Amino acid sequence: MTDVLGPKPPRSRARLWVATLLLLVYAGFVALVTLWPNPSDLEFGGIADRVLNVLYRFGVPESFGFDELEFTANIGMFVPLGFFLGLALPRRGWWLALFLVPGYSGFIEFTQATALESRVSSILDVFANTTGGYIGLLFAMTMRAMIYARDRRIIARAIWERDAEIIRARQHPLPQQRVTQREPDPATRIFEQPAWRDPQDAPTERLPF
């Protein structure tokens, strides 16, 4: 079977390499933000105040304070991480993200509690990070399912059009061209004659060379 079809085409690794690169870069960014020894250097307080003022202008109630903003930011920060992880994992290994996302968040909180005195770890942060990671994973798996279904439709359409063209060609074959027989040259006529019993009876003909 493989001899008829030829060598199997290689799989495309573009999605795997791009998603893995983005995953490593973003995971490093999350680790840098969450494990920076002195949070005041990142000026999170001033950024949070400006974000809250903008939200209040758009009608968000003032009961939505810094704690609620931090919880929401923790969810949003892990959405891209879960999305890139869902793209990097194989289709049958997506379930690994269910353990990798909370494991990575738990590692961050454990490091904050044991090695960083200026940081405050909380199980609520693990819950928020895991929720954001699962949301991103859901986006990635939904997008991959949609692309997979689209590709199957395109391939099925191409196969149908090919088969339809083959059936159409069989139903309406092209007219066969008539083959005109060329008159043999003098030498061919002599050699095609039956064997003569007497060489004197054989006709003679002058060859053109």
KAJO-V514454 format. One record per helix or strand. SS is the DSSP state (H for helix, E for strand). FROM is the first residue (numbers start at 1). TO is the last residue. Records with the same first field share a line. If there is no record, write none. Layout:
SS: FROM-TO / FROM-TO
This chain:
H: 2-5 / 14-34 / 39-42 / 44-57 / 66-88 / 91-115 / 123-171 / 186-192
